[in-house]
């Protein structure tokens, strides 16, 4: 398998990066205090370089072939009355 170019919308496994390279929250200063808000999706820090860290870490369930529990997405206001 050859190398693939990454784009801004590419997904990569965080096990290939050091913990410092993965940004899990936003940091803001409000009234002189730092406030952190969790990101919906982690992102890589600028200049993050992949490492061979995955050999040192237990693989997540998605990488081991273990089935993930099923989930259902529920959207609010999806039940509509039929127009008369």
Buried (B, 14 or more C-beta within 10 A) or exposed (E): EEEEEEEEEEEEEBBBBEEEBBBEEEEEEEEEEEEEEEEEEEBBEEEBEBEEBBEEEEEEEEEEEEEEEEEEEEEEEEEEEEEE
